[in-house]
Amino acid sequence: MTTSVVLFTRDLRLHDHPPLRAALDGSASVVPLFVRDRAVDAAGFAAPNRLAFLADCLRDLDAGLRDRGGRLIVRSGDLVEEVCAVAGEAGADELHMAADVSGHAHRREELLRDALEARGCRLHVHDAVTTVLAPGAVTPASSDHFAVFTPYF
């Protein structure tokens, strides 16, 4: 059996979490991880109210994991470096995470895949965690994507 790291990003729940379920079903041990990414902070998302809410959510996630015999690993810094460090420390064979739709998330996924594969660790990205369908699964007949604009004031 394998060791898996589950990278929690924007979905900080235990119930109905496909990456966590997949890791639990296919691994002898699972390492839950959250990385406070300095790139997200640098983009202006480090507002005091947001950080307080995040801290509460991480405490709740850790408490739920501890109730089940685990614990949440929390790191801060460059996401790729921190994920690779934890995967190396755990001897992980694979990493599970939720797919996301932003440009930042796509770049993060590419960088993680390359870095992990160079270390012999496979990345599994799970669709339909933060969205109902994978991006591009439903498109209008006249285009390859939806373009929705709010009314001007």
C-alpha atoms as an extended CHARMM CRD file, in Angstrom:
* protein
*
       153  EXT
         1         1  MET       CA              0.0000000000        0.0000000000        0.0000000000  PROA      1               0.0000000000
         2         2  THR       CA              0.9600000000        3.6120000000       -0.4590000000  PROA      2               0.0000000000
         3         3  THR       CA              1.2350000000        6.7760000000        1.5810000000  PROA      3               0.0000000000
         4         4  SER       CA             -0.8080000000        9.7040000000        0.3000000000  PROA      4               0.0000000000
         5         5  VAL       CA             -0.7800000000       13.3960000000        1.0990000000  PROA      5               0.0000000000
         6         6  VAL       CA             -4.1260000000       15.1950000000        0.8100000000  PROA      6               0.0000000000
         7         7  LEU       CA             -3.6200000000       18.8730000000        0.0640000000  PROA      7               0.0000000000
         8         8  PHE       CA             -6.5320000000       20.9220000000        1.3640000000  PROA      8               0.0000000000
         9         9  THR       CA             -6.8940000000       24.1860000000       -0.5270000000  PROA      9               0.0000000000
        10        10  ARG       CA            -10.1850000000       26.0650000000       -0.5230000000  PROA      10              0.0000000000
        11        11  ASP       CA            -12.3630000000       23.1220000000        0.5630000000  PROA      11              0.0000000000
        12        12  LEU       CA            -11.6760000000       22.5940000000        4.2650000000  PROA      12              0.0000000000
        13        13  ARG       CA            -14.1670000000       19.8580000000        5.1030000000  PROA      13              0.0000000000
        14        14  LEU       CA            -14.0150000000       16.1870000000        5.9760000000  PROA      14              0.0000000000
        15        15  HSD       CA            -17.4440000000       15.0870000000        4.8080000000  PROA      15              0.0000000000
        16        16  ASP       CA            -17.9540000000       14.4380000000        1.1000000000  PROA      16              0.0000000000
        17        17  HSD       CA            -14.3650000000       15.3100000000        0.1530000000  PROA      17              0.0000000000
        18        18  PRO       CA            -13.3550000000       13.2710000000       -2.9450000000  PROA      18              0.0000000000
        19        19  PRO       CA             -9.5630000000       13.7450000000       -2.6110000000  PROA      19              0.0000000000
        20        20  LEU       CA             -9.6350000000       12.5970000000        1.0200000000  PROA      20              0.0000000000
        21        21  ARG       CA            -11.9300000000        9.6620000000        0.2220000000  PROA      21              0.0000000000
        22        22  ALA       CA             -9.7030000000        8.5230000000       -2.6530000000  PROA      22              0.0000000000
        23        23  ALA       CA             -6.5940000000        8.7420000000       -0.4770000000  PROA      23              0.0000000000
        24        24  LEU       CA             -8.2420000000        6.8040000000        2.3510000000  PROA      24              0.0000000000
        25        25  ASP       CA             -9.4910000000        4.1230000000       -0.0290000000  PROA      25              0.0000000000
        26        26  GLY       CA             -6.1380000000        3.5690000000       -1.7310000000  PROA      26              0.0000000000
        27        27  SER       CA             -3.4650000000        4.1970000000        0.8830000000  PROA      27              0.0000000000
        28        28  ALA       CA             -2.1040000000        2.6220000000        4.0160000000  PROA      28              0.0000000000
        29        29  SER       CA             -1.5820000000        6.0630000000        5.5310000000  PROA      29              0.0000000000
        30        30  VAL       CA             -2.8260000000        9.5570000000        4.7380000000  PROA      30              0.0000000000
        31        31  VAL       CA             -1.1730000000       12.8690000000        5.6120000000  PROA      31              0.0000000000
        32        32  PRO       CA             -3.6320000000       15.8240000000        5.6040000000  PROA      32              0.0000000000
        33        33  LEU       CA             -1.8770000000       19.0720000000        4.6790000000  PROA      33              0.0000000000
        34        34  PHE       CA             -2.7140000000       22.7440000000        4.3610000000  PROA      34              0.0000000000
        35        35  VAL       CA             -0.1590000000       25.2580000000        3.0970000000  PROA      35              0.0000000000
        36        36  ARG       CA             -0.6370000000       28.9510000000        3.7330000000  PROA      36              0.0000000000
        37        37  ASP       CA              0.6920000000       30.0120000000        0.3660000000  PROA      37              0.0000000000
        38        38  ARG       CA              2.6960000000       33.2300000000        0.4170000000  PROA      38              0.0000000000
        39        39  ALA       CA              1.6170000000       33.9030000000       -3.2090000000  PROA      39              0.0000000000
        40        40  VAL       CA             -2.0280000000       34.0590000000       -2.0810000000  PROA      40              0.0000000000
        41        41  ASP       CA             -1.1080000000       36.4340000000        0.7510000000  PROA      41              0.0000000000
        42        42  ALA       CA              0.9320000000       38.5900000000       -1.6420000000  PROA      42              0.0000000000
        43        43  ALA       CA             -2.0710000000       38.8700000000       -3.9640000000  PROA      43              0.0000000000
        44        44  GLY       CA             -3.9170000000       40.8170000000       -1.2500000000  PROA      44              0.0000000000
        45        45  PHE       CA             -5.8750000000       38.0410000000        0.4280000000  PROA      45              0.0000000000
        46        46  ALA       CA             -4.2150000000       38.4080000000        3.8440000000  PROA      46              0.0000000000
        47        47  ALA       CA             -6.9000000000       40.6930000000        5.2910000000  PROA      47              0.0000000000
        48        48  PRO       CA             -7.3420000000       40.2950000000        9.0650000000  PROA      48              0.0000000000
        49        49  ASN       CA            -10.9520000000       39.0650000000        8.8460000000  PROA      49              0.0000000000
        50        50  ARG       CA            -10.0480000000       36.5060000000        6.1720000000  PROA      50              0.0000000000
        51        51  LEU       CA             -7.0990000000       35.2300000000        8.2010000000  PROA      51              0.0000000000
        52        52  ALA       CA             -9.2510000000       34.9160000000       11.3360000000  PROA      52              0.0000000000
        53        53  PHE       CA            -11.8680000000       32.9490000000        9.3910000000  PROA      53              0.0000000000
        54        54  LEU       CA             -9.1570000000       30.7230000000        7.8950000000  PROA      54              0.0000000000
        55        55  ALA       CA             -7.6770000000       30.0680000000       11.3520000000  PROA      55              0.0000000000
        56        56  ASP       CA            -11.1180000000       29.0370000000       12.6600000000  PROA      56              0.0000000000
        57        57  CYS       CA            -11.6650000000       26.7200000000        9.6780000000  PROA      57              0.0000000000
        58        58  LEU       CA             -8.2430000000       25.1130000000       10.0940000000  PROA      58              0.0000000000
        59        59  ARG       CA             -8.8720000000       24.5800000000       13.8300000000  PROA      59              0.0000000000
        60        60  ASP       CA            -12.1940000000       22.8940000000       13.0110000000  PROA      60              0.0000000000
        61        61  LEU       CA            -10.5820000000       20.7100000000       10.3380000000  PROA      61              0.0000000000
        62        62  ASP       CA             -7.7850000000       19.6880000000       12.6940000000  PROA      62              0.0000000000
        63        63  ALA       CA            -10.2770000000       18.9150000000       15.4820000000  PROA      63              0.0000000000
        64        64  GLY       CA            -12.2800000000       16.7010000000       13.1140000000  PROA      64              0.0000000000
        65        65  LEU       CA             -9.1310000000       14.8850000000       12.0360000000  PROA      65              0.0000000000
        66        66  ARG       CA             -8.0170000000       14.4160000000       15.6460000000  PROA      66              0.0000000000
        67        67  ASP       CA            -11.4490000000       12.9520000000       16.5030000000  PROA      67              0.0000000000
        68        68  ARG       CA            -10.6920000000       10.3540000000       13.8080000000  PROA      68              0.0000000000
        69        69  GLY       CA             -7.1310000000        9.6360000000       14.9520000000  PROA      69              0.0000000000
        70        70  GLY       CA             -5.2560000000       11.9900000000       12.6260000000  PROA      70              0.0000000000
        71        71  ARG       CA             -4.0590000000       15.5680000000       12.5890000000  PROA      71              0.0000000000
        72        72  LEU       CA             -3.6480000000       18.4100000000       10.1340000000  PROA      72              0.0000000000
        73        73  ILE       CA             -0.1550000000       19.4520000000        9.0890000000  PROA      73              0.0000000000
        74        74  VAL       CA             -0.0190000000       23.2220000000        8.4860000000  PROA      74              0.0000000000
        75        75  ARG       CA              2.9020000000       24.8170000000        6.6960000000  PROA      75              0.0000000000
        76        76  SER       CA              3.5240000000       28.3290000000        5.4600000000  PROA      76              0.0000000000
        77        77  GLY       CA              5.6190000000       29.4480000000        2.4930000000  PROA      77              0.0000000000
        78        78  ASP       CA              5.9860000000       28.5030000000       -1.1460000000  PROA      78              0.0000000000
        79        79  LEU       CA              3.2540000000       25.9360000000       -1.8090000000  PROA      79              0.0000000000
        80        80  VAL       CA              5.2710000000       23.7010000000       -4.1410000000  PROA      80              0.0000000000
        81        81  GLU       CA              8.3100000000       23.6660000000       -1.8600000000  PROA      81              0.0000000000
        82        82  GLU       CA              6.2280000000       22.9270000000        1.2380000000  PROA      82              0.0000000000
        83        83  VAL       CA              4.1720000000       20.1860000000       -0.4250000000  PROA      83              0.0000000000
        84        84  CYS       CA              7.3140000000       18.5030000000       -1.7450000000  PROA      84              0.0000000000
        85        85  ALA       CA              8.9540000000       18.7400000000        1.6840000000  PROA      85              0.0000000000
        86        86  VAL       CA              5.9810000000       17.1100000000        3.4240000000  PROA      86              0.0000000000
        87        87  ALA       CA              5.6670000000       14.4430000000        0.7190000000  PROA      87              0.0000000000
        88        88  GLY       CA              9.3660000000       13.6540000000        1.1520000000  PROA      88              0.0000000000
        89        89  GLU       CA              9.1450000000       13.5490000000        4.9570000000  PROA      89              0.0000000000
        90        90  ALA       CA              6.1410000000       11.2020000000        4.7570000000  PROA      90              0.0000000000
        91        91  GLY       CA              7.6130000000        9.0180000000        2.0200000000  PROA      91              0.0000000000
        92        92  ALA       CA              4.4540000000        9.7170000000        0.0210000000  PROA      92              0.0000000000
        93        93  ASP       CA              3.8050000000        7.9650000000       -3.2790000000  PROA      93              0.0000000000
        94        94  GLU       CA              0.9190000000       10.2290000000       -4.2770000000  PROA      94              0.0000000000
        95        95  LEU       CA             -0.8040000000       13.5100000000       -3.5660000000  PROA      95              0.0000000000
        96        96  HSD       CA             -4.5480000000       14.1490000000       -3.8600000000  PROA      96              0.0000000000
        97        97  MET       CA             -6.0790000000       17.5930000000       -4.2600000000  PROA      97              0.0000000000
        98        98  ALA       CA             -9.2420000000       19.2580000000       -5.5670000000  PROA      98              0.0000000000
        99        99  ALA       CA             -9.2690000000       20.7990000000       -9.0250000000  PROA      99              0.0000000000
       100       100  ASP       CA             -9.8550000000       24.5250000000       -9.1620000000  PROA      100             0.0000000000
       101       101  VAL       CA            -10.7030000000       26.9440000000      -11.9280000000  PROA      101             0.0000000000
       102       102  SER       CA             -8.4880000000       30.0120000000      -11.4450000000  PROA      102             0.0000000000
       103       103  GLY       CA             -5.3740000000       30.7520000000      -13.4400000000  PROA      103             0.0000000000
       104       104  HSD       CA             -3.3680000000       30.6290000000      -10.2130000000  PROA      104             0.0000000000
       105       105  ALA       CA             -4.7580000000       27.1530000000       -9.4680000000  PROA      105             0.0000000000
       106       106  HSD       CA             -3.8640000000       25.8770000000      -12.9350000000  PROA      106             0.0000000000
       107       107  ARG       CA             -0.2750000000       27.1850000000      -12.6400000000  PROA      107             0.0000000000
       108       108  ARG       CA             -0.0430000000       25.6850000000       -9.1380000000  PROA      108             0.0000000000
       109       109  GLU       CA             -1.2230000000       22.3190000000      -10.4680000000  PROA      109             0.0000000000
       110       110  GLU       CA              1.3450000000       22.3210000000      -13.3040000000  PROA      110             0.0000000000
       111       111  LEU       CA              4.1920000000       23.2650000000      -10.9670000000  PROA      111             0.0000000000
       112       112  LEU       CA              3.1400000000       20.6540000000       -8.4110000000  PROA      112             0.0000000000
       113       113  ARG       CA              2.8130000000       17.9180000000      -11.0250000000  PROA      113             0.0000000000
       114       114  ASP       CA              6.3120000000       18.5920000000      -12.3950000000  PROA      114             0.0000000000
       115       115  ALA       CA              7.9350000000       18.8540000000       -8.9550000000  PROA      115             0.0000000000
       116       116  LEU       CA              6.2060000000       15.7620000000       -7.5720000000  PROA      116             0.0000000000
       117       117  GLU       CA              6.8550000000       13.6220000000      -10.6440000000  PROA      117             0.0000000000
       118       118  ALA       CA             10.5570000000       14.5170000000      -10.4330000000  PROA      118             0.0000000000
       119       119  ARG       CA             10.4570000000       12.9550000000       -6.9290000000  PROA      119             0.0000000000
       120       120  GLY       CA              8.5040000000        9.8620000000       -7.9880000000  PROA      120             0.0000000000
       121       121  CYS       CA              5.2280000000       11.0670000000       -6.4610000000  PROA      121             0.0000000000
       122       122  ARG       CA              2.0240000000       11.0350000000       -8.5110000000  PROA      122             0.0000000000
       123       123  LEU       CA             -0.4850000000       13.9160000000       -8.4440000000  PROA      123             0.0000000000
       124       124  HSD       CA             -4.2220000000       13.0980000000       -8.5160000000  PROA      124             0.0000000000
       125       125  VAL       CA             -6.4780000000       16.0910000000       -9.1920000000  PROA      125             0.0000000000
       126       126  HSD       CA            -10.1640000000       15.5170000000       -8.4150000000  PROA      126             0.0000000000
       127       127  ASP       CA            -12.8300000000       17.3910000000      -10.3920000000  PROA      127             0.0000000000
       128       128  ALA       CA            -16.2620000000       18.4290000000       -9.1110000000  PROA      128             0.0000000000
       129       129  VAL       CA            -15.1060000000       19.2590000000       -5.5860000000  PROA      129             0.0000000000
       130       130  THR       CA            -15.4580000000       23.0480000000       -5.6420000000  PROA      130             0.0000000000
       131       131  THR       CA            -17.6270000000       23.0610000000       -8.7940000000  PROA      131             0.0000000000
       132       132  VAL       CA            -20.5220000000       20.7930000000       -9.7570000000  PROA      132             0.0000000000
       133       133  LEU       CA            -18.9740000000       19.9250000000      -13.1120000000  PROA      133             0.0000000000
       134       134  ALA       CA            -15.4390000000       20.1670000000      -14.4140000000  PROA      134             0.0000000000
       135       135  PRO       CA            -14.7140000000       23.4550000000      -16.2190000000  PROA      135             0.0000000000
       136       136  GLY       CA            -15.6700000000       23.1830000000      -19.8770000000  PROA      136             0.0000000000
       137       137  ALA       CA            -18.0220000000       20.2320000000      -19.3290000000  PROA      137             0.0000000000
       138       138  VAL       CA            -20.9830000000       22.4330000000      -20.2760000000  PROA      138             0.0000000000
       139       139  THR       CA            -20.5560000000       25.1190000000      -22.9150000000  PROA      139             0.0000000000
       140       140  PRO       CA            -22.9360000000       27.2510000000      -24.9970000000  PROA      140             0.0000000000
       141       141  ALA       CA            -23.5630000000       26.1560000000      -28.5870000000  PROA      141             0.0000000000
       142       142  SER       CA            -21.8590000000       29.2520000000      -29.9870000000  PROA      142             0.0000000000
       143       143  SER       CA            -18.6200000000       29.2000000000      -27.9680000000  PROA      143             0.0000000000
       144       144  ASP       CA            -16.1890000000       27.0810000000      -25.9960000000  PROA      144             0.0000000000
       145       145  HSD       CA            -16.9350000000       28.9590000000      -22.7500000000  PROA      145             0.0000000000
       146       146  PHE       CA            -19.5580000000       31.0730000000      -21.0120000000  PROA      146             0.0000000000
       147       147  ALA       CA            -19.0550000000       34.8300000000      -20.8820000000  PROA      147             0.0000000000
       148       148  VAL       CA            -21.3610000000       36.4540000000      -18.3670000000  PROA      148             0.0000000000
       149       149  PHE       CA            -21.2550000000       40.1460000000      -17.6170000000  PROA      149             0.0000000000
       150       150  THR       CA            -23.0690000000       41.9780000000      -14.8720000000  PROA      150             0.0000000000
       151       151  PRO       CA            -25.2150000000       44.9690000000      -15.8410000000  PROA      151             0.0000000000
       152       152  TYR       CA            -23.5400000000       48.3460000000      -15.7600000000  PROA      152             0.0000000000
       153       153  PHE       CA            -24.7690000000       50.7110000000      -13.0750000000  PROA      153             0.0000000000
